[in-house]
Amino acid sequence: MDRRRLGVGHTPQNLRRFLRPQDLGSARAALARLALLGHDAARMAKPLEYNATLVEREDLTPALGVFRVRPDEALPGAGAWFVPGQYMVLGLNNEVRVELGGVRRPMSIASAPERRDLVEFYIRYVDKPESENPFTHLLWPRKPGERMYVRVHPTGKFTVPDTVGADDRRLKVCLAAGTGLAPFLSMVRSEHINDPSRSLSDYVIIHGASYSGDLGYREELDELVERTGLRYLPTVSRPQQDPSWRGHTGRAESFFAPDRLAGLEDILGLAPGGFRPDAVQILICGLQGTIGQCIEQLVPRGFVPDNRKIRRALEIPEDHKPTIFYEAYDTIPPIDLENTDHVAALKAAYRAATAG
């Protein structure tokens, strides 16, 4: 019997669809063994060995915070030890339900690599987690001075050199939803530290949150606007519950809606119709829905997603270089490629935008 057919999702009832009657007994026994192994593995989960200290935490709201961590391993004394846009893995042990062991999660770094004393993370508490052992539920009670796990070696390709290109002078429009701001914050912080006289007017940060109180780092970014020419567009999606807010409203991705692109062009000093790939590149960090909406709104302007499955589905020629880049830990494409009518419409829109 092919063991690949046995999985957690199969029961003796639905195994009948593809097993011979004489195999059902061994299938039930195998499933029982798998269940026992899973139970034993959970019961014997190995705890993480802590190698870092939570040095500071700044609670912006009850569910949103800045966490600064010092690894035991000394950070390099010179040179860039990571590239802005990369992430590290944080971990904690479940000390209440010990049988669940430790949990690790990748988190984008918010600090600049030039900082040597601490590593900073911008994290939201997940109110309705999918996991039985949610990381943020373990993190939130932690106090400065308490220990945790950090995989010290940063990784990831969501960086300027690996996406838009370090020498490209087109506008870098960085769209962040919530804590998706972290990698972009690291980028502009690093640029400013390395050359305080450098203009950051080629960076545009669009940051969306439900309420103005959730727009972390707003004062710091406003200062960079004044000092460097950074373009910073914070927006609030629930202004009716935030009466003191006088800025932009709507979700971050709504700036790319067809009826708002002309206004964005005006803000950025682009000519009408000038928000196009020859002048702009897009970086997105947020949930799948945010990424998908951005792609669907920008493909009709001729922008190309850096996702081969999407490019193949839209029949975008290989020599058309990507101009939309996004950070996501989910490998599923952020638009529904099974919706043939929608894919056909996007394909036609892209062809119309790039014709001639």
C-alpha positions in Angstrom: 0.0 0.0 0.0 1.3 3.5 -0.9 2.0 5.3 2.4 1.6 8.7 0.6 -2.1 8.1 0.6 -2.3 8.1 4.4 -2.6 11.6 5.9 -4.1 13.4 8.8 -7.1 14.4 6.7 -8.1 10.9 5.9 -10.5 8.7 8.0 -11.4 5.1 7.6 -14.7 6.3 6.1 -13.2 8.3 3.2 -10.3 5.9 2.7 -12.9 3.5 1.3 -12.9 5.6 -1.8 -9.5 4.4 -2.9 -8.5 1.4 -0.7 -9.3 -2.2 -1.3 -11.4 -3.8 1.4 -8.5 -6.0 2.6 -6.4 -2.8 3.1 -8.9 -1.1 5.4 -7.7 -2.8 8.5 -4.1 -1.9 8.0 -5.2 1.7 7.1 -7.1 2.0 10.4 -4.0 0.7 12.3 -1.7 3.1 10.5 -4.0 6.1 11.2 -4.1 5.1 14.9 -0.3 4.9 15.0 -0.1 8.4 13.3 -2.5 9.8 15.9 -0.4 8.3 18.7 2.8 9.6 17.2 1.4 13.1 16.9 0.2 13.0 20.5 3.5 11.8 21.7 5.4 14.3 19.6 3.4 17.2 21.1 3.8 15.8 24.6 7.6 15.5 24.1 8.0 18.8 22.2 11.5 20.1 22.7 11.7 23.6 24.3 13.6 26.3 22.6 17.0 27.3 24.1 16.7 31.0 24.9 19.6 33.1 23.5 18.3 36.7 23.7 16.8 39.2 26.1 13.7 41.4 25.6 15.3 44.7 26.6 12.6 47.2 25.9 9.0 47.2 24.9 6.8 50.1 23.9 3.1 49.5 23.9 1.5 51.8 21.3 -2.0 50.3 22.0 -3.2 47.3 23.9 -2.7 45.2 20.8 0.3 46.9 19.1 3.8 47.2 20.3 7.5 47.8 19.5 9.8 45.1 20.9 13.6 45.6 21.2 15.7 42.5 21.6 19.3 42.0 22.4 20.8 38.7 21.2 23.4 37.1 23.4 25.7 36.8 20.4 27.3 40.2 19.8 26.2 41.9 16.7 28.9 42.7 14.1 30.9 45.8 15.1 31.3 47.0 11.5 29.5 46.7 8.2 25.9 45.9 7.4 25.0 42.6 9.1 21.7 42.4 7.4 20.0 44.1 4.4 16.9 46.3 5.3 13.8 44.4 4.4 15.0 41.1 5.8 13.5 39.2 8.8 14.6 37.2 11.8 12.9 34.4 13.6 11.7 35.0 17.2 10.6 32.2 19.5 9.1 31.5 22.9 8.2 28.4 24.9 4.7 27.8 26.1 5.3 27.8 29.9 1.6 27.1 30.7 0.9 24.3 28.3 4.4 22.8 28.4 3.4 19.9 26.2 3.0 22.4 23.2 6.7 23.2 23.4 8.1 26.3 21.7 6.8 28.4 18.8 8.8 30.4 16.3 7.7 33.1 13.9 9.4 35.2 11.2 9.3 38.9 12.0 10.5 41.7 9.7 13.2 43.9 11.3 12.2 47.5 11.8 15.6 48.8 13.0 18.5 49.7 10.7 21.5 47.4 10.3 23.7 50.2 11.5 22.2 49.8 15.0 24.4 47.5 17.0 22.8 47.4 20.5 19.3 46.1 19.8 17.1 44.6 17.1 13.7 46.2 16.8 10.4 44.6 15.8 6.9 46.1 15.2 4.3 43.4 16.2 0.5 43.2 16.5 -1.2 40.9 18.9 -3.2 38.3 16.9 -6.6 38.3 18.5 -8.0 35.3 16.6 -5.0 33.0 15.9 -5.2 29.9 13.7 -2.5 28.2 15.8 -3.1 26.3 19.0 0.2 27.8 20.3 0.1 31.4 19.0 3.4 33.4 19.3 1.9 36.8 20.2 -0.2 35.3 23.0 3.1 34.2 24.6 4.9 37.4 23.8 2.4 39.9 25.2 2.9 39.1 28.9 6.7 39.3 28.5 8.4 42.1 30.4 11.8 43.8 29.8 14.6 41.6 31.1 12.9 38.3 30.3 14.5 35.8 28.0 13.5 34.6 24.5 14.8 32.9 21.4 16.2 34.6 18.3 17.6 33.1 15.2 20.3 35.6 14.9 21.0 35.3 11.2 18.6 37.4 9.2 17.3 36.2 5.8 14.9 37.2 3.1 14.9 38.7 -0.4 12.4 41.6 0.2 15.2 44.1 -0.1 15.9 47.0 -2.4 18.8 45.3 -4.1 16.8 42.1 -4.6 13.7 43.7 -5.8 13.7 47.2 -7.5 17.4 47.4 -7.7 19.8 49.6 -5.6 20.7 51.9 -8.6 17.2 52.3 -10.0 16.0 55.9 -9.7 12.3 55.3 -10.3 10.0 56.1 -7.4 9.8 53.3 -4.8 6.2 53.3 -3.7 6.2 51.2 -0.5 2.7 50.2 0.6 2.3 48.9 4.1 -0.7 47.6 5.9 -0.4 47.7 9.7 2.9 46.2 10.9 3.9 45.7 7.3 5.6 49.1 7.8 8.6 47.4 9.5 10.8 46.6 6.4 10.2 50.0 4.9 11.1 51.7 8.1 14.4 49.8 8.2 15.1 50.9 4.6 14.6 54.6 5.1 16.3 54.6 8.6 19.4 53.0 7.0 19.5 55.3 4.1 19.3 58.3 6.4 21.9 57.0 8.8 24.4 56.3 6.0 23.9 59.7 4.4 21.9 62.3 6.4 22.2 64.7 3.4 20.6 62.2 0.9 17.2 63.1 -0.3 14.6 60.3 0.3 12.2 61.8 -2.2 12.4 58.6 -4.3 10.7 56.7 -1.4 7.0 56.9 -1.0 5.6 55.2 2.1 1.8 54.6 2.2 0.8 53.3 5.6 -2.7 52.1 6.3 -4.3 51.3 9.6 -7.8 51.1 11.1 -7.3 54.1 13.4 -4.8 56.9 13.7 -3.5 55.4 17.0 -2.4 52.4 15.0 -0.1 54.4 12.8 3.1 53.5 14.5 6.2 55.6 14.0 4.2 58.6 12.7 6.3 61.2 14.4 9.6 59.7 13.2 8.3 59.5 9.7 7.0 63.1 9.8 10.5 64.2 10.8 12.0 62.3 7.9 9.5 64.1 5.6 10.8 67.5 6.9 14.5 66.5 6.8 14.8 64.4 3.7 11.8 64.9 1.4 10.5 61.4 2.1 6.9 61.1 0.8 4.7 59.7 3.6 1.0 59.1 3.2 -0.7 57.7 6.3 -4.3 56.7 5.9 -7.1 55.5 8.3 -9.8 53.0 7.1 -12.3 53.7 9.9 -12.4 57.5 10.1 -16.0 57.5 11.4 -14.7 56.0 14.6 -11.7 58.4 14.7 -13.2 61.9 14.6 -9.9 63.7 15.4 -8.3 62.3 12.2 -7.9 64.9 9.4 -5.6 63.0 7.0 -6.2 60.5 4.2 -8.9 58.0 4.6 -9.5 54.5 3.2 -7.4 51.4 3.1 -3.8 51.7 2.0 -4.5 50.0 -1.3 -7.3 52.4 -2.1 -4.7 54.9 -3.3 -4.3 52.6 -6.3 -8.0 52.5 -7.1 -8.8 53.9 -10.6 -10.8 56.9 -9.2 -7.9 57.9 -6.9 -4.8 57.4 -9.0 -5.1 60.8 -10.5 -5.0 62.3 -7.0 -2.0 60.2 -6.1 -0.2 61.3 -9.3 -0.9 64.9 -8.2 0.5 64.3 -4.7 3.7 62.7 -6.2 4.2 65.4 -8.8 3.6 63.0 -11.7 1.9 64.1 -14.9 -1.7 62.8 -15.5 -1.4 59.2 -16.4 2.2 59.2 -15.2 1.8 56.5 -12.5 3.3 53.9 -14.7 6.1 51.3 -14.6 8.6 53.5 -16.4 8.4 56.0 -13.4 7.3 53.9 -10.5 8.0 50.5 -8.8 5.8 49.0 -6.1 6.8 47.2 -2.9 4.0 45.8 -0.7 4.0 44.3 2.8 0.6 43.3 4.2 -2.0 40.6 4.2 -2.9 38.6 1.2 -6.0 40.7 0.5 -4.0 43.9 0.5 -1.5 42.4 -1.9 -4.1 41.0 -4.2 -6.0 44.3 -4.4 -2.9 46.1 -5.3 -2.0 43.7 -8.1 -5.5 43.8 -9.6 -5.6 47.6 -9.6 -2.1 48.0 -11.0 -1.9 45.4 -13.7 -4.3 47.5 -15.9 -1.6 50.2 -15.7 1.0 47.8 -17.1 2.7 46.8 -13.8 4.1 43.3 -13.6 3.9 41.2 -10.4 7.0 39.4 -9.3 5.2 36.1 -9.1 5.7 33.5 -11.9 2.4 31.8 -11.5 0.6 35.1 -11.9 2.7 36.2 -14.9 2.1 32.9 -16.6 -1.6 33.0 -15.9 -1.8 36.5 -17.4 0.5 35.5 -20.3 3.0 38.3 -19.5 6.1 38.0 -21.7 9.2 36.9 -20.0 11.1 40.1 -21.1 8.6 42.3 -19.2 10.4 42.9 -16.0 8.6 42.8 -12.6 7.6 46.1 -11.1 5.4 44.9 -8.2 7.2 43.1 -5.4 5.6 41.9 -2.2 6.6 40.2 1.1 4.4 37.3 2.0 5.0 34.0 3.8 2.1 32.4 2.1 3.1 30.6 -1.2 -0.5 30.8 -2.6 -0.8 33.6 -5.2 -2.7 36.5 -3.7 -5.2 36.7 -6.6 -7.6 33.9 -7.5 -6.1 32.3 -10.6 -9.0 29.7 -10.7 -11.4 32.5 -11.6 -11.0 32.3 -15.4 -13.2 35.3 -16.1 -11.3 37.5 -13.8 -8.0 36.3 -15.1 -9.1 36.9 -18.7 -10.1 40.5 -17.8 -6.8 41.2 -16.2 -5.0 39.7 -19.1 -6.9 41.9 -21.5 -6.3 45.0 -19.4 -2.5 44.3 -19.3 -2.4 43.8 -23.0 -4.3 47.1 -23.6 -1.9 48.9 -21.2 1.2 47.7 -23.0 0.0 47.7 -26.6 2.3 49.5 -29.0 
